[in-house]
């Protein structure tokens, strides 16, 4: 109570001069406004962001002119499809042109994890950071977390961190009652160490990348080690599948809350206590879901197009983050006016393409492998020729005929002409951002085509 009500507000507001807690209080109130009001506010902020970009950002001014579009002609969300999208390639090639004219405040550098091999760099200002942190605090509260509670993160830790910076980070985390353990290594010895840290720290809230959370929980169950029960477990950064949620909840004896975000925008959506979908953070972000050059209907998969409504130093407008989502066709029973995402399907690059253009969703593979105890871990890779390599770390009982059965069963979905082979390996590395990708495809996707599963 002392930390939550006195020490942290003094540190955050008085010492650091941040408005995080003010924004948090605003978000706590606004979440209960009717959805119609929130959508109207979201749209007004979108128009203001477009006007600012047209007037003050060289890149957008030039790109809008090239596309022959003007902000004054935008009257409804459907009009936005005529505007250009911003890609990771644009960030890499035109980063300096995305800085607003006349900006003289401090900028903070960040970047994407580079899971495709090409990380993109971008900047943001401190007001943007404070608003994003406030949104994260609100989502933490939905999962039972409160300021000052002990939090344990299974997260990415810098691999080449100077000693002074590591000491500074450790002291800061100790003050805010947070502990971070590395998510880089999923080997058994590392998982044992993660379990040891959880038992030692006894956290009130656990936050982690989905795969490390899942493998930690599975290890604890298989070795009979009883984990402490936090108020909630937050899974993020990767798709959370039902069987993973089940294992994590069984190991921690606590509810799992799925969260969706990206480096470029931070929090996009998060589950509340009802867990009926992910509430969109529409006070801060404008979200479009596009399918075949139009807005996707509720219940229909589409590509995510995001606009940051906060940042005026380097605004990211109609940014294509390469994810596929489905918007919900209903409201949450919790009564919040924030609209819902029904699901996050994964990345466009995660879809496997058959020889005749069939699309096999990444969702398929966790279900395909989850009941095969002889497969310890796997990854599906498709190269540009559409050849599919399934890398498998074999478990106890794996036999040569198991590989043949996997190839045979997959051809039932992708056709007999599908080029499929199984490769047994000792290790499957995580991405440079510490995430684990079940599927990786180098084949361009013609979006709008029906997926097989």
Secondary structure, 3 states (H helix, E strand, C coil): CHHHHHHHHHHHHHHCCCCHHHHHHHHHHHCCCCHHHHHHHHHHHHHHHHHHHHHHCHHHHHHHHHHCCCHHHCCCHHHHHHCCCECHHHHHHHHHHHCCCCCCCCCEEEECCCCCCCCCEEEECHHHHHHHHHHHHHHHHHCCCCCCCCEEEEECCCCCCCHHHHHHHHHHHHHCCEEEEECCCCCHHHHHHHHHHHHHHCCCEEEEEHHHHHHHHHHHHHHCCCCCCCCEEEEECCCCCHHHHHHHHHHHCCCEEEEEEECCCEEEEEECCCCCCEEECCCCEEEEEEECCEECCCCCEEEEEEEECCCCCCCCCCEEEEEEEEECCCCCCCCCCCCEEEEEEEEHHHCEECCCCCEECCHHHHHHHCCCCCEEEEEEEECCCCCEEEEEEECCCCCHHHHHHHHHHHHHHHCCCCCEEEEECCCCCCCCCCCCCCEEECCCCCCCCCECC
